[in-house]
């Protein structure tokens, strides 16, 4: 598994119990197990949910699945 796949799997896993759709940035951060402090790490890439949230735009919402959240964050991060 490469770094992108590992980070994606961690984001999806962290949001596995979340209730979708998620309509706001605040709702998304609240859906992560440790809120904005939830951390994903693979290889030399590390980010918190709070840092990842800064990559999102209002028009990204609502999110309908963990995979959609992960794919949007990774795309915006240039991964």
N, CA, C and O of each residue as an XYZ file, in Angstrom:
316
protein
N       0.854     -1.176      0.000
C       0.000      0.000      0.000
C       0.900      1.240      0.000
O       1.822      1.339      0.810
N       0.635      2.171     -0.897
C       1.444      3.387     -0.936
C       0.911      4.409      0.070
O      -0.116      4.183      0.709
N       1.610      5.523      0.203
C       1.256      6.537      1.196
C      -0.169      7.055      0.984
O      -0.938      7.180      1.938
N      -0.514      7.353     -0.262
C      -1.865      7.858     -0.549
C      -2.921      6.845     -0.133
O      -3.913      7.211      0.498
N      -2.725      5.584     -0.477
C      -3.700      4.545     -0.123
C      -3.807      4.381      1.385
O      -4.898      4.172      1.914
N      -2.674      4.477      2.079
C      -2.663      4.330      3.531
C      -3.401      5.485      4.205
O      -4.211      5.264      5.105
N      -3.126      6.707      3.777
C      -3.820      7.874      4.345
C      -5.317      7.769      4.057
O      -6.137      8.037      4.935
N      -5.678      7.380      2.826
C      -7.095      7.229      2.473
C      -7.762      6.210      3.397
O      -8.852      6.454      3.915
N      -7.101      5.067      3.600
C      -7.656      4.024      4.456
C      -7.828      4.527      5.893
O      -8.807      4.181      6.555
N      -6.895      5.331      6.374
C      -6.998      5.870      7.734
C      -8.160      6.855      7.853
O      -8.885      6.841      8.848
N      -8.340      7.704      6.852
C      -9.458      8.660      6.881
C     -10.790      7.909      6.841
O     -11.695      8.189      7.628
N     -10.898      6.946      5.909
C     -12.128      6.161      5.794
C     -12.395      5.413      7.097
O     -13.533      5.369      7.564
N     -11.368      4.833      7.676
C     -11.528      4.107      8.933
C     -11.963      5.015     10.074
O     -12.806      4.639     10.889
N     -11.388      6.206     10.130
C     -11.738      7.147     11.193
C     -13.190      7.599     11.100
O     -13.816      7.915     12.112
N     -13.723      7.627      9.875
C     -15.102      8.083      9.668
C     -16.098      6.935      9.526
O     -17.263      7.157      9.198
N     -15.641      5.718      9.772
C     -16.496      4.547      9.558
C     -17.788      4.597     10.366
O     -18.821      4.120      9.897
N     -17.751      5.163     11.564
C     -18.947      5.214     12.394
C     -19.736      6.503     12.284
O     -20.726      6.692     12.990
N     -19.305      7.387     11.404
C     -19.960      8.695     11.277
C     -21.310      8.579     10.569
O     -21.529      7.687      9.749
N     -22.197      9.496     10.906
C     -23.507      9.538     10.258
C     -23.435     10.503      9.066
O     -23.093     11.675      9.222
N     -23.759      9.997      7.898
C     -23.756     10.803      6.675
C     -25.178     11.034      6.230
O     -26.041     10.208      6.531
N     -25.473     12.124      5.521
C     -24.546     13.116      4.992
C     -24.031     14.056      6.079
O     -24.701     14.300      7.082
N     -22.828     14.574      5.854
C     -22.236     15.587      6.722
C     -22.298     16.898      5.944
O     -21.759     17.011      4.843
N     -22.960     17.877      6.534
C     -23.303     19.089      5.789
C     -22.412     20.297      6.057
O     -22.468     21.278      5.315
N     -21.579     20.240      7.120
C     -20.775     21.414      7.475
C     -19.354     21.012      7.866
O     -19.118     19.865      8.247
N     -18.409     21.944      7.775
C     -17.046     21.658      8.243
C     -17.025     21.276      9.729
O     -16.268     20.394     10.135
N     -17.847     21.934     10.525
C     -17.906     21.630     11.952
C     -18.428     20.210     12.184
O     -17.940     19.490     13.055
N     -19.413     19.827     11.400
C     -19.944     18.469     11.501
C     -18.920     17.429     11.109
O     -18.862     16.348     11.696
N     -18.112     17.756     10.115
C     -17.073     16.822      9.674
C     -16.022     16.645     10.766
O     -15.652     15.517     11.093
N     -15.544     17.742     11.328
C     -14.539     17.629     12.395
C     -15.094     16.851     13.585
O     -14.383     16.051     14.194
N     -16.351     17.084     13.911
C     -16.975     16.378     15.028
C     -17.108     14.885     14.755
O     -17.183     14.094     15.696
N     -17.140     14.486     13.492
C     -17.298     13.076     13.129
C     -16.014     12.261     13.325
O     -16.063     11.035     13.422
N     -14.869     12.944     13.382
C     -13.605     12.233     13.602
C     -13.489     11.848     15.072
O     -13.930     12.607     15.935
N     -12.904     10.683     15.384
C     -12.842     10.193     16.769
C     -12.239     11.180     17.769
O     -12.737     11.297     18.889
N     -11.189     11.884     17.391
C     -10.565     12.866     18.288
C     -10.763     14.277     17.759
O      -9.960     15.167     18.038
N     -11.835     14.482     16.993
C     -12.119     15.795     16.437
C     -10.981     16.281     15.554
O     -10.387     15.499     14.812
N     -10.676     17.570     15.633
C      -9.645     18.175     14.797
C      -8.264     17.592     15.065
O      -7.378     17.694     14.217
N      -8.065     16.978     16.236
C      -6.759     16.418     16.595
C      -6.539     15.013     16.033
O      -5.444     14.468     16.166
N      -7.561     14.415     15.406
C      -7.396     13.080     14.816
C      -6.247     13.141     13.815
O      -6.206     14.023     12.957
N      -5.313     12.196     13.929
C      -4.087     12.231     13.134
C      -4.000     11.028     12.203
O      -4.288      9.895     12.587
N      -3.590     11.312     10.957
C      -3.290     10.269      9.977
C      -1.804     10.364      9.649
O      -1.270     11.463      9.498
N      -1.141      9.225      9.540
C       0.290      9.219      9.252
C       0.642      8.013      8.400
O       0.224      6.890      8.680
N       1.423      8.267      7.348
C       1.944      7.197      6.498
C       3.245      7.691      5.889
O       3.296      8.782      5.321
N       4.287      6.896      6.005
C       5.579      7.333      5.502
C       5.969      8.635      6.173
O       5.916      8.737      7.398
N       6.361      9.636      5.389
C       6.736     10.934      5.959
C       5.605     11.948      5.869
O       5.828     13.142      6.071
N       4.391     11.484      5.568
C       3.220     12.360      5.485
C       2.407     12.206      6.762
O       2.061     11.097      7.171
N       2.112     13.333      7.376
C       1.309     13.333      8.594
C       0.400     14.546      8.559
O       0.835     15.645      8.214
N      -0.872     14.351      8.918
C      -1.809     15.474      8.972
C      -2.881     15.190     10.007
O      -3.217     14.041     10.294
N      -3.408     16.279     10.557
C      -4.540     16.151     11.464
C      -5.821     16.439     10.682
O      -5.785     16.988      9.581
N      -6.935     16.063     11.268
C      -8.216     16.367     10.630
C      -8.400     17.872     10.508
O      -8.967     18.352      9.527
N      -7.922     18.619     11.502
C      -8.017     20.079     11.446
C      -7.226     20.652     10.282
O      -7.701     21.551      9.587
N      -6.025     20.137     10.067
C      -5.213     20.591      8.936
C      -5.877     20.210      7.616
O      -5.935     21.016      6.687
N      -6.370     18.991      7.541
C      -7.035     18.534      6.318
C      -8.274     19.371      6.031
O      -8.590     19.645      4.873
N      -8.972     19.776      7.085
C     -10.177     20.580      6.924
C      -9.933     21.915      6.263
O     -10.834     22.467      5.631
N      -8.720     22.448      6.398
C      -8.413     23.730      5.770
C      -8.342     23.615      4.250
O      -8.371     24.628      3.551
N      -8.250     22.400      3.736
C      -8.189     22.178      2.293
C      -9.573     22.164      1.647
O      -9.698     22.255      0.425
N     -10.606     22.051      2.475
C     -11.965     21.920      1.950
C     -12.600     23.276      1.691
O     -12.235     24.284      2.297
N     -13.565     23.275      0.766
C     -14.301     24.488      0.403
C     -15.782     24.283      0.725
O     -16.254     23.147      0.778
N     -16.510     25.371      0.940
C     -17.941     25.239      1.260
C     -18.707     24.414      0.225
O     -19.634     23.682      0.574
N     -18.323     24.530     -1.042
C     -19.055     23.791     -2.077
C     -18.776     22.292     -2.068
O     -19.430     21.544     -2.795
N     -17.809     21.834     -1.254
C     -17.542     20.399     -1.131
C     -18.647     19.685     -0.355
O     -18.813     18.471     -0.473
N     -19.390     20.435      0.426
C     -20.425     19.851      1.279
C     -21.759     19.811      0.551
O     -22.014     20.670     -0.293
N     -22.616     18.847      0.848
C     -22.477     17.813      1.871
C     -21.635     16.630      1.367
O     -21.578     16.350      0.169
N     -20.994     15.956      2.305
C     -20.306     14.702      2.007
C     -21.264     13.558      2.288
O     -22.007     13.587      3.270
N     -21.245     12.553      1.424
C     -22.183     11.448      1.568
C     -21.529     10.135      1.989
O     -22.222      9.149      2.237
N     -20.182     10.116      2.072
C     -19.500      8.876      2.465
C     -18.079      9.178      2.945
O     -17.511     10.214      2.599
N     -17.510      8.271      3.742
C     -16.117      8.441      4.157
C     -15.162      8.494      2.960
O     -14.202      9.265      2.969
N     -15.417      7.689      1.946
C     -14.562      7.680      0.765
C     -14.556      9.007      0.035
O     -13.521      9.433     -0.476
N     -15.702      9.662     -0.017
C     -15.784     10.972     -0.669
C     -14.968     11.998      0.102
O     -14.294     12.831     -0.503
N     -15.019     11.949      1.423
C     -14.211     12.861      2.244
C     -12.731     12.617      1.962
O     -11.982     13.555      1.691
N     -12.317     11.359      2.028
C     -10.907     11.013      1.825
C     -10.426     11.431      0.444
O      -9.353     12.021      0.313
N     -11.198     11.134     -0.572
C     -10.785     11.459     -1.943
C     -10.662     12.971     -2.144
O      -9.747     13.433     -2.826
N     -11.578     13.738     -1.556
C     -11.525     15.196     -1.695
C     -10.298     15.757     -0.988
O      -9.593     16.597     -1.547
N     -10.039     15.310      0.219
C      -8.859     15.791      0.958
C      -7.584     15.433      0.228
O      -6.702     16.279      0.080
N      -7.467     14.205     -0.228
C      -6.243     13.777     -0.911
C      -6.039     14.532     -2.224
O      -4.912     14.878     -2.578
N      -7.116     14.780     -2.933
C      -7.016     15.528     -4.179
C      -6.520     16.947     -3.920
O      -5.628     17.440     -4.612
N      -7.108     17.597     -2.916
C      -6.715     18.966     -2.574
C      -5.284     19.038     -2.053
O      -4.605     20.053     -2.208
N      -4.835     17.944     -1.431
C      -3.465     17.908     -0.891
C      -2.451     17.576     -1.987
O      -1.247     17.536     -1.730
N      -2.936     17.340     -3.206
C      -2.050     17.040     -4.311
C      -1.508     15.619     -4.288
O      -0.428     15.349     -4.814
N      -2.254     14.723     -3.680
C      -1.807     13.335     -3.597
C      -2.508     12.468     -4.626
O      -2.251     11.267     -4.698
